[in-house]
Amino acid sequence: MLCAPRRALRFSCDVERPAADRSTNSWSAHREGKTRVKKTIHALLGLPNKAVVLGGWFVAALIFLLDTIGPLESAVAVLYVLPLIVMQERAPGRTIWFSAIAFAGLALLSFLINHHHPDGIAPVLRLVAGLAAISVTAAALHDSFLQRQLLLVSRDEARSNEIRYRALFDGSGVPLWEQDFGDLLRHISELKREGYDDLDCALSNGSSSLPSVVAMMNTTSVNSSSLRFLDVPGLSEASSAIASLYLDEEFPLRELLYAVFEGAPRFEGRCVVTSAEGDLLSVSIIFTFPEWNGAQDPRVVVAVMELTNEFSLHPHFKALKAEHARTTRIATAGAFSASMGHELAQPLGALVLNAQTCLRWLRMNPPGIRNASAAAERIVSSAERLNNIAVRARSFLNSAPIPVEQVRIPDLVEEILSSLAVKLRAASVAVDVYSVDDIPAVLTNRSELGQILTDIFAIYLEPTAGRSLTRAIAIEIAQIRSGFVRLSVRTTVARIQCTSTSELVCSSSADIALAFALTKATIEALGGSISLKSRLHGDEVLLDIPVYHEI
């Protein structure tokens, strides 16, 4: 449960205040007034239940005497319904039925006394009419008694619910107030009858104004937390402060009126108010609307939730999130360092081998300048590759942006295959390239993507222990979906040293996946994605690169 804010608000308003303060809870005062009126009426006119029943029986005795010894030749027995009606408010259902049976017996007894031998059908008809009137009246009064009991039960339940509601309303630590939207609903109904389907039209045409609409929201009760929140002593001052709050520029009054106009069950608006100490408070004001069934119960409950503490946590949350990202990056660096061994092993080995070759050619007599120069060029190429790996690693760890440009994938693949022609022939690897026409250019970094493709080919051209020799590489270039070009590299091995597919995945693809750690980070930084699939007779690398769009 949220506690009531300790800082009270100060509002200014031009609404005229009544001279006398009303009660903080006008609904309770109204209910207590009705109870006092009922007690006064019962004191003046009320009689005990037994007295009313005995009075009804006394009237029935007089009717019996009139019917038995009176000179009237009419259906006097019909008058027995009078004592039944007199007793209906005070007698239970069983007493009504017992009295009806007794009155029917008195009517029958009077008929037998006066008409031992009836000289016609008229006396019989009068008796039947009297008995019918008594039975019908008793049935109607019993049904009325049952309905009255149901109403009493409903009233007790409503009273119990009202007591619980008031207990929660008054004892809540959250600022709550209750408003009567009856005048506002009637005004909206009039606007709709006049043909206004949009509230903006009514406001722009002068049919309604925001101050007049706010005046239709009558505040009927507030709890103690609201008084502390608004910094007011009573209900009248709270009504003025609430009206000032609604008319404030920060409050979404138009959105609230739209919700009422459309019949929404709930509305929540956020605004910033100024406390008495001059502090800015961020609050959420929640309106809970009842079901607008003919505006029979137009009471609206409004709750205020202070969000200042919630918003104040945001900078700390952002700092925590940044720290978590940094920690994750450091943890990733551990796995990243392992993949660097695979990335650096080949160019470092080539660098050492070419340096030794260059020295041997230079030490010959006469020196082999041409061959030494070729070895030196290969040393420069390996050094540039190492430098590119270092740049990519630094960019990965520092999240530095990678410059992008327009690149055609088929031209880049052809260029890389030309530079690797010697290694492909030495490894006896057949390469097939499949490319559809009109492949769009991609948006990427040419040197980075070229280095990634070179690394992928180098992994399969120089197999490690536990992975079979590569005998064929199939390259396919196609546009898979809107905005991306897919580059697929499938390898076919010469022999399978694993006894099952799972062993192949463990011995071959696990090493390759570790070597792809840096490549994956670079591809994702360029806006694409990379995936590795292990097959029984080789692997498949899929690169999805975003297409270049002219602006």
C-alpha positions as CSV (number, residue, x, y, z in Angstrom):
1,M,0.0,0.0,0.0
2,L,1.3,3.4,-0.9
3,C,1.6,5.9,1.8
4,A,0.1,9.3,1.5
5,P,2.6,11.9,0.4
6,R,3.8,14.0,3.3
7,R,4.2,17.1,1.2
8,A,1.0,19.0,0.7
9,L,0.0,20.9,-2.4
10,R,-0.9,24.5,-2.7
11,F,-3.5,25.5,-5.4
12,S,-5.0,28.8,-6.2
13,C,-8.5,29.1,-7.7
14,D,-11.0,31.9,-8.3
15,V,-14.0,29.7,-7.5
16,E,-16.3,31.3,-4.9
17,R,-16.3,29.5,-1.5
18,P,-19.4,29.2,0.5
19,A,-19.5,30.9,3.9
20,A,-20.3,27.8,5.8
21,D,-18.2,24.6,5.5
22,R,-19.9,21.5,4.6
23,S,-19.2,18.1,6.2
24,T,-16.2,16.2,4.9
25,N,-18.5,13.3,3.9
26,S,-21.8,14.6,2.6
27,W,-22.9,11.2,1.7
28,S,-22.8,10.0,5.3
29,A,-24.6,13.2,6.5
30,H,-27.4,12.6,4.0
31,R,-27.8,9.0,5.1
32,E,-27.9,10.0,8.8
33,G,-30.5,12.6,8.0
34,K,-32.8,10.1,6.3
35,T,-32.4,7.7,9.3
36,R,-33.5,10.5,11.7
37,V,-36.6,11.3,9.6
38,K,-37.6,7.6,9.6
39,K,-37.2,7.4,13.4
40,T,-39.4,10.4,13.8
41,I,-42.2,9.0,11.7
42,H,-42.1,5.7,13.5
43,A,-42.2,7.5,16.8
44,L,-45.3,9.4,15.7
45,L,-47.3,6.7,13.8
46,G,-45.6,3.4,14.6
47,L,-47.4,0.8,16.6
48,P,-46.2,-2.6,17.9
49,N,-46.8,-5.5,15.5
50,K,-49.1,-7.4,17.9
51,A,-51.3,-4.3,18.3
52,V,-51.7,-4.0,14.6
53,V,-52.6,-7.7,14.2
54,L,-55.1,-7.5,17.1
55,G,-56.6,-4.4,15.5
56,G,-57.1,-6.3,12.3
57,W,-58.8,-9.2,14.1
58,F,-61.1,-6.6,15.9
59,V,-62.1,-5.2,12.5
60,A,-62.7,-8.7,11.2
61,A,-65.0,-9.4,14.2
62,L,-67.0,-6.3,13.4
63,I,-67.4,-7.4,9.8
64,F,-68.5,-10.8,11.0
65,L,-71.3,-9.2,13.2
66,L,-72.3,-7.0,10.3
67,D,-72.5,-9.9,7.9
68,T,-74.4,-12.1,10.4
69,I,-76.9,-9.9,12.1
70,G,-76.9,-6.9,9.8
71,P,-79.7,-6.1,7.4
72,L,-77.5,-5.8,4.3
73,E,-78.1,-8.2,1.5
74,S,-74.7,-7.8,-0.2
75,A,-71.3,-9.4,-0.3
76,V,-70.2,-8.1,3.1
77,A,-67.5,-10.8,3.2
78,V,-65.5,-8.9,0.7
79,L,-64.7,-6.4,3.5
80,Y,-62.4,-9.0,5.1
81,V,-59.7,-7.8,2.8
82,L,-59.5,-4.6,4.8
83,P,-57.9,-6.1,8.0
84,L,-55.6,-8.1,5.7
85,I,-54.4,-4.9,4.1
86,V,-54.0,-3.3,7.6
87,M,-51.8,-6.2,8.8
88,Q,-49.6,-6.5,5.7
89,E,-46.9,-4.1,6.9
90,R,-46.4,-5.7,10.3
91,A,-47.5,-9.3,10.0
92,P,-45.2,-12.0,8.5
93,G,-46.4,-14.2,5.6
94,R,-47.6,-17.0,7.8
95,T,-49.8,-14.7,9.8
96,I,-51.3,-13.3,6.7
97,W,-52.3,-16.8,5.4
98,F,-53.5,-17.8,8.9
99,S,-55.7,-14.7,9.1
100,A,-57.0,-15.2,5.6
101,I,-58.1,-18.8,6.4
102,A,-59.7,-17.6,9.6
103,F,-61.6,-14.8,7.8
104,A,-62.8,-17.2,5.2
105,G,-64.1,-19.5,8.0
106,L,-65.9,-16.5,9.5
107,A,-67.5,-15.7,6.2
108,L,-68.6,-19.3,5.7
109,L,-69.9,-19.4,9.3
110,S,-72.0,-16.3,8.7
111,F,-73.4,-17.8,5.5
112,L,-74.4,-21.0,7.4
113,I,-76.1,-19.0,10.2
114,N,-78.1,-16.8,7.9
115,H,-78.9,-19.3,5.1
116,H,-79.6,-22.8,6.4
117,H,-81.6,-23.4,3.3
118,P,-80.6,-20.8,0.7
119,D,-83.6,-19.6,-1.4
120,G,-81.6,-18.9,-4.5
121,I,-78.1,-18.7,-6.0
122,A,-77.5,-15.1,-5.0
123,P,-76.2,-15.8,-1.4
124,V,-73.9,-18.5,-2.8
125,L,-72.5,-16.1,-5.3
126,R,-71.9,-13.5,-2.6
127,L,-70.0,-16.1,-0.5
128,V,-67.9,-17.1,-3.5
129,A,-67.1,-13.5,-4.2
130,G,-66.0,-12.9,-0.6
131,L,-63.8,-16.0,-0.5
132,A,-62.3,-15.2,-3.8
133,A,-61.4,-11.7,-2.7
134,I,-59.9,-13.0,0.5
135,S,-57.7,-15.6,-1.3
136,V,-56.6,-13.2,-4.0
137,T,-55.7,-10.5,-1.5
138,A,-53.8,-13.0,0.7
139,A,-51.8,-14.2,-2.3
140,A,-50.9,-10.7,-3.4
141,L,-50.0,-9.6,0.2
142,H,-47.8,-12.7,0.6
143,D,-46.0,-11.9,-2.7
144,S,-45.5,-8.3,-1.5
145,F,-44.1,-9.7,1.7
146,L,-41.5,-11.8,-0.1
147,Q,-40.5,-8.8,-2.3
148,R,-40.2,-6.7,0.8
149,Q,-37.9,-9.3,2.4
150,L,-35.7,-9.3,-0.7
151,L,-35.5,-5.6,-0.6
152,L,-34.6,-5.6,3.0
153,V,-31.8,-8.2,2.3
154,S,-30.5,-6.1,-0.6
155,R,-30.7,-3.0,1.5
156,D,-28.6,-4.7,4.3
157,E,-26.1,-5.9,1.8
158,A,-25.9,-2.4,0.2
159,R,-25.5,-0.9,3.7
160,S,-22.7,-3.4,4.5
161,N,-20.9,-2.7,1.3
162,E,-21.3,1.0,1.8
163,I,-19.8,0.7,5.3
164,R,-16.8,-1.3,4.0
165,Y,-16.4,1.1,1.1
166,R,-16.4,4.1,3.4
167,A,-13.9,2.4,5.8
168,L,-11.5,1.8,2.9
169,F,-12.2,5.2,1.5
170,D,-11.6,7.1,4.7
171,G,-8.7,4.9,6.0
172,S,-6.8,4.6,2.8
173,G,-3.3,6.1,2.8
174,V,-3.8,7.1,-0.9
175,P,-5.5,10.4,-1.6
176,L,-9.0,9.6,-2.8
177,W,-12.0,11.8,-3.5
178,E,-15.5,11.1,-4.8
179,Q,-17.2,13.3,-7.4
180,D,-20.7,13.4,-8.9
181,F,-20.6,13.5,-12.7
182,G,-24.4,13.7,-13.1
183,D,-24.5,17.3,-14.4
184,L,-21.6,16.5,-16.8
185,L,-23.3,13.4,-18.1
186,R,-26.6,15.3,-18.7
187,H,-24.7,18.0,-20.5
188,I,-22.9,15.5,-22.7
189,S,-26.3,13.9,-23.5
190,E,-27.6,17.3,-24.6
191,L,-24.6,17.8,-26.8
192,K,-25.1,14.4,-28.5
193,R,-28.8,15.2,-29.0
194,E,-27.8,18.5,-30.7
195,G,-25.7,16.5,-33.1
196,Y,-22.2,16.9,-31.7
197,D,-20.3,13.6,-32.3
198,D,-17.0,15.2,-31.4
199,L,-16.2,17.0,-28.2
200,D,-13.7,19.3,-29.9
201,C,-16.5,20.6,-32.1
202,A,-18.6,21.4,-29.0
203,L,-15.7,23.2,-27.3
204,S,-14.7,25.1,-30.4
205,N,-18.2,26.3,-31.2
206,G,-18.6,27.7,-27.7
207,S,-21.3,25.2,-26.6
208,S,-19.0,24.3,-23.7
209,S,-16.0,25.7,-22.0
210,L,-13.4,24.0,-19.9
211,P,-14.2,26.0,-16.7
212,S,-17.9,25.4,-17.0
213,V,-17.3,21.7,-17.6
214,V,-15.1,21.4,-14.5
215,A,-17.8,23.2,-12.5
216,M,-20.1,20.2,-13.4
217,M,-17.8,17.8,-11.6
218,N,-19.1,18.2,-8.1
219,T,-16.8,16.9,-5.3
220,T,-19.0,15.1,-2.7
221,S,-16.4,13.6,-0.4
222,V,-12.7,13.4,0.3
223,N,-10.6,11.3,2.6
224,S,-8.1,12.6,5.1
225,S,-5.1,11.7,2.8
226,S,-6.6,14.0,0.2
227,L,-6.8,16.8,2.7
228,R,-3.2,16.4,3.5
229,F,-2.2,16.1,-0.2
230,L,-4.1,19.2,-1.1
231,D,-3.1,21.1,2.1
232,V,-6.7,22.2,2.8
233,P,-8.8,21.9,6.0
234,G,-12.2,20.9,4.6
235,L,-14.4,19.7,1.8
236,S,-15.2,23.2,0.3
237,E,-11.5,24.1,0.1
238,A,-10.7,20.7,-1.4
239,S,-13.3,21.2,-4.1
240,S,-11.7,24.5,-5.1
241,A,-8.2,22.9,-5.1
242,I,-9.4,20.0,-7.2
243,A,-11.0,22.4,-9.7
244,S,-7.7,24.3,-9.9
245,L,-5.8,21.0,-10.5
246,Y,-8.1,20.1,-13.3
247,L,-7.7,23.5,-15.0
248,D,-3.9,23.4,-14.7
249,E,-2.1,23.3,-18.0
250,E,-0.2,20.2,-16.9
251,F,-3.4,18.2,-16.3
252,P,-4.8,16.3,-19.4
253,L,-8.3,17.6,-19.0
254,R,-9.3,17.2,-22.6
255,E,-8.3,13.5,-22.6
256,L,-10.4,13.1,-19.4
257,L,-13.4,14.6,-21.1
258,Y,-12.9,12.4,-24.2
259,A,-12.9,9.3,-21.9
260,V,-16.2,10.4,-20.4
261,F,-17.6,11.3,-23.8
262,E,-16.8,7.9,-25.2
263,G,-18.0,6.0,-22.1
264,A,-14.6,4.6,-21.1
265,P,-14.5,2.6,-17.8
266,R,-11.2,4.1,-16.6
267,F,-8.9,7.0,-17.3
268,E,-5.4,7.7,-16.0
269,G,-3.6,11.0,-16.5
270,R,-0.2,12.0,-15.4
271,C,0.9,15.6,-14.6
272,V,3.4,17.6,-12.5
273,V,2.2,19.7,-9.6
274,T,3.9,22.0,-7.3
275,S,3.9,21.3,-3.5
276,A,3.6,23.9,-0.8
277,E,7.4,23.8,-0.3
278,G,7.9,24.5,-4.0
279,D,8.9,21.0,-5.0
280,L,7.7,19.4,-8.3
281,L,5.7,16.2,-7.8
282,S,4.9,13.8,-10.6
283,V,1.5,12.2,-9.9
284,S,-0.8,9.9,-11.7
285,I,-4.6,10.7,-11.3
286,I,-6.8,7.6,-11.9
287,F,-10.5,8.0,-12.6
288,T,-12.7,4.9,-12.1
289,F,-16.1,5.3,-13.8
290,P,-19.2,3.3,-13.0
291,E,-21.3,1.7,-15.7
292,W,-23.2,4.6,-17.1
293,N,-26.7,3.0,-16.8
294,G,-28.9,6.0,-17.3
295,A,-26.7,8.0,-14.9
296,Q,-28.4,6.3,-11.9
297,D,-25.1,6.3,-10.0
298,P,-22.9,8.9,-11.5
299,R,-20.3,8.8,-8.7
300,V,-16.7,8.7,-9.8
301,V,-13.8,7.7,-7.5
302,V,-10.5,9.5,-8.1
303,A,-7.2,8.2,-6.8
304,V,-3.9,10.0,-6.8
305,M,-0.6,8.1,-7.0
306,E,2.7,10.0,-6.5
307,L,5.3,8.9,-9.0
308,T,8.1,11.2,-7.9
309,N,10.0,8.4,-6.1
310,E,9.5,6.2,-9.2
311,F,10.9,8.7,-11.5
312,S,13.8,9.5,-9.2
313,L,15.0,5.9,-9.5
314,H,15.4,6.1,-13.3
315,P,18.9,7.6,-13.3
316,H,20.1,4.9,-10.9
317,F,18.4,2.2,-13.1
318,K,20.2,3.6,-16.1
319,A,23.5,3.6,-14.3
320,L,22.9,0.0,-13.2
321,K,22.0,-1.0,-16.7
322,A,25.2,0.6,-18.0
323,E,27.3,-1.2,-15.4
324,H,25.6,-4.5,-16.3
325,A,26.4,-3.9,-19.9
326,R,30.0,-3.2,-19.1
327,T,30.3,-6.3,-16.9
328,T,28.7,-8.4,-19.6
329,R,31.3,-7.0,-22.1
330,I,34.1,-7.9,-19.7
331,A,32.8,-11.4,-19.3
332,T,32.4,-11.7,-23.1
333,A,36.0,-10.6,-23.4
334,G,37.1,-13.9,-21.7
335,A,35.4,-16.0,-24.4
336,F,36.6,-13.5,-27.0
337,S,40.2,-13.9,-26.0
338,A,39.9,-17.7,-26.7
339,S,38.6,-17.0,-30.2
340,M,41.5,-14.7,-30.8
341,G,43.9,-17.7,-30.8
342,H,42.1,-19.1,-33.8
343,E,42.1,-15.7,-35.5
344,L,45.8,-14.9,-34.9
345,A,47.3,-18.4,-35.3
346,Q,47.2,-18.4,-39.2
347,P,48.6,-14.9,-39.9
348,L,51.2,-15.2,-37.2
349,G,52.4,-18.6,-38.6
350,A,52.4,-17.2,-42.1
351,L,54.3,-14.2,-40.9
352,V,57.1,-16.3,-39.3
353,L,57.2,-18.7,-42.2
354,N,57.5,-15.9,-44.8
355,A,60.2,-14.1,-42.7
356,Q,62.3,-17.2,-42.5
357,T,61.9,-17.8,-46.3
358,C,62.9,-14.2,-47.0
359,L,66.0,-14.6,-44.8
360,R,67.0,-17.8,-46.7
361,W,66.7,-16.1,-50.1
362,L,68.7,-13.1,-48.9
363,R,71.5,-15.3,-47.5
364,M,71.9,-17.3,-50.7
365,N,74.9,-16.5,-52.9
366,P,73.9,-14.8,-55.1
367,P,70.8,-13.6,-53.1
368,G,67.4,-14.4,-54.6
369,I,66.0,-10.8,-54.6
370,R,62.9,-11.6,-56.5
371,N,61.8,-14.5,-54.3
372,A,62.8,-12.5,-51.1
373,S,60.7,-9.6,-52.4
374,A,57.7,-11.9,-52.8
375,A,58.2,-13.3,-49.3
376,A,58.4,-9.7,-47.9
377,E,55.2,-8.9,-49.7
378,R,53.5,-11.9,-48.0
379,I,54.9,-10.6,-44.7
380,V,53.3,-7.2,-45.3
381,S,50.0,-8.9,-46.2
382,S,50.1,-11.0,-43.0
383,A,50.9,-7.9,-40.9
384,E,48.0,-6.0,-42.5
385,R,45.7,-8.9,-41.6
386,L,46.9,-8.9,-38.0
387,N,46.3,-5.1,-37.9
388,N,42.8,-5.6,-39.2
389,I,42.1,-8.2,-36.5
390,A,43.4,-5.8,-33.8
391,V,41.2,-3.0,-35.2
392,R,38.2,-5.2,-35.2
393,A,38.9,-6.5,-31.7
394,R,39.3,-2.9,-30.4
395,S,36.0,-1.9,-32.1
396,F,34.3,-4.9,-30.5
397,L,35.5,-4.1,-27.0
398,N,34.8,-0.3,-27.3
399,S,31.6,-0.6,-29.3
400,A,33.0,1.9,-31.8
401,P,30.9,2.5,-34.9
402,I,32.1,0.8,-38.1
403,P,32.0,3.0,-41.3
404,V,29.8,1.5,-44.0
405,E,29.7,1.9,-47.8
406,Q,28.0,0.4,-50.8
407,V,29.5,-3.0,-51.7
408,R,28.6,-5.5,-54.4
409,I,28.9,-9.0,-52.9
410,P,29.7,-10.9,-56.2
411,D,32.6,-8.6,-57.0
412,L,33.9,-8.9,-53.5
413,V,33.7,-12.7,-53.6
414,E,35.5,-12.8,-56.9
415,E,38.3,-10.6,-55.6
416,I,38.8,-12.8,-52.5
417,L,38.8,-16.0,-54.5
418,S,41.5,-14.5,-56.8
419,S,43.7,-13.7,-53.8
420,L,43.3,-17.3,-52.5
421,A,43.8,-19.0,-55.8
422,V,47.2,-20.3,-54.8
423,K,45.9,-21.8,-51.5
424,L,42.9,-23.3,-53.3
425,R,45.1,-25.1,-55.8
426,A,47.5,-26.2,-53.1
427,A,44.6,-27.7,-51.1
428,S,43.0,-29.2,-54.2
429,V,39.6,-27.5,-53.3
430,A,37.0,-27.0,-56.0
431,V,35.0,-23.8,-55.7
432,D,31.6,-23.2,-57.3
433,V,29.9,-19.8,-57.2
434,Y,26.2,-19.4,-57.8
435,S,24.7,-15.9,-58.1
436,V,21.4,-14.7,-59.4
437,D,21.1,-11.7,-61.6
438,D,20.4,-8.2,-60.3
439,I,21.8,-8.7,-56.9
440,P,21.5,-5.4,-55.1
441,A,24.5,-3.7,-53.4
442,V,24.7,-4.1,-49.6
443,L,25.5,-1.6,-47.0
444,T,28.6,-2.7,-45.2
445,N,32.4,-2.1,-44.6
446,R,34.2,-3.6,-47.6
447,S,37.5,-4.4,-45.8
448,E,35.7,-5.9,-42.8
449,L,33.5,-8.1,-44.9
450,G,36.4,-9.1,-47.1
451,Q,38.4,-10.0,-44.0
452,I,35.5,-12.1,-42.6
453,L,35.1,-14.0,-45.9
454,T,38.9,-14.6,-46.0
455,D,38.9,-15.9,-42.5
456,I,36.0,-18.3,-43.3
457,F,37.8,-19.7,-46.3
458,A,41.1,-19.9,-44.3
459,I,39.4,-22.0,-41.6
460,Y,38.3,-24.6,-44.1
461,L,41.5,-24.6,-46.2
462,E,43.7,-25.3,-43.2
463,P,41.9,-28.1,-41.2
464,T,42.8,-28.8,-37.7
465,A,43.0,-32.2,-35.9
466,G,39.6,-33.9,-35.7
467,R,38.2,-32.2,-38.8
468,S,38.2,-33.8,-42.3
469,L,39.9,-32.2,-45.3
470,T,37.7,-29.9,-47.3
471,R,37.3,-31.0,-50.9
472,A,34.7,-28.6,-52.3
473,I,33.3,-25.2,-51.4
474,A,29.9,-23.9,-52.8
475,I,29.1,-20.2,-52.6
476,E,25.6,-19.0,-53.3
477,I,24.5,-15.4,-53.4
478,A,20.8,-14.5,-53.4
479,Q,18.3,-12.0,-52.0
480,I,16.3,-13.9,-49.4
481,R,13.9,-11.3,-48.1
482,S,13.2,-7.6,-48.4
483,G,16.2,-5.7,-47.4
484,F,18.8,-8.5,-47.0
485,V,21.2,-10.4,-49.3
486,R,22.3,-13.9,-48.2
487,L,25.8,-15.2,-48.8
488,S,25.9,-19.0,-48.3
489,V,29.2,-20.9,-48.0
490,R,28.8,-24.8,-48.0
491,T,31.7,-27.1,-47.6
492,T,32.1,-30.8,-48.6
493,V,34.6,-32.9,-46.8
494,A,36.6,-35.8,-48.3
495,R,36.3,-38.3,-45.4
496,I,34.4,-38.5,-42.1
497,Q,36.5,-39.4,-39.1
498,C,33.5,-39.2,-36.7
499,T,31.3,-42.2,-36.0
500,S,28.1,-40.1,-35.6
501,T,26.7,-36.7,-36.4
502,S,26.9,-35.6,-32.8
503,E,30.7,-36.3,-32.8
504,L,31.0,-34.3,-35.9
505,V,29.3,-31.3,-34.3
506,C,31.5,-31.6,-31.2
507,S,34.8,-32.1,-32.9
508,S,34.4,-29.8,-36.0
509,S,31.7,-27.2,-35.5
510,A,32.6,-26.4,-31.9
511,D,36.1,-25.2,-33.0
512,I,34.6,-23.3,-35.9
513,A,31.9,-21.7,-33.8
514,L,34.6,-20.5,-31.3
515,A,36.6,-19.0,-34.2
516,F,33.5,-17.2,-35.4
517,A,33.1,-15.2,-32.1
518,L,34.8,-12.1,-33.5
519,T,33.3,-12.6,-36.9
520,K,29.7,-12.7,-35.5
521,A,30.2,-9.5,-33.4
522,T,31.5,-7.7,-36.5
523,I,28.7,-8.9,-38.7
524,E,26.1,-7.8,-36.2
525,A,27.8,-4.4,-35.8
526,L,27.4,-4.0,-39.6
527,G,23.6,-4.7,-39.2
528,G,23.6,-8.3,-40.4
529,S,23.7,-11.8,-38.9
530,I,25.7,-15.0,-39.3
531,S,24.8,-18.6,-38.5
532,L,26.6,-21.9,-38.7
533,K,24.9,-25.2,-39.6
534,S,26.7,-28.5,-39.2
535,R,25.9,-31.3,-41.7
536,L,27.0,-34.9,-41.9
537,H,29.3,-34.2,-44.9
538,G,30.3,-30.6,-44.1
539,D,29.3,-27.2,-42.7
540,E,27.2,-24.3,-44.0
541,V,27.8,-20.7,-43.1
542,L,25.0,-18.2,-43.7
543,L,25.6,-14.5,-43.8
544,D,22.6,-12.1,-44.1
545,I,23.7,-8.5,-45.0
546,P,21.4,-5.5,-45.2
547,V,20.8,-4.0,-48.7
548,Y,21.9,-0.5,-49.6
549,H,19.1,1.9,-50.0
550,E,19.6,5.3,-51.7
551,I,18.3,8.2,-49.6
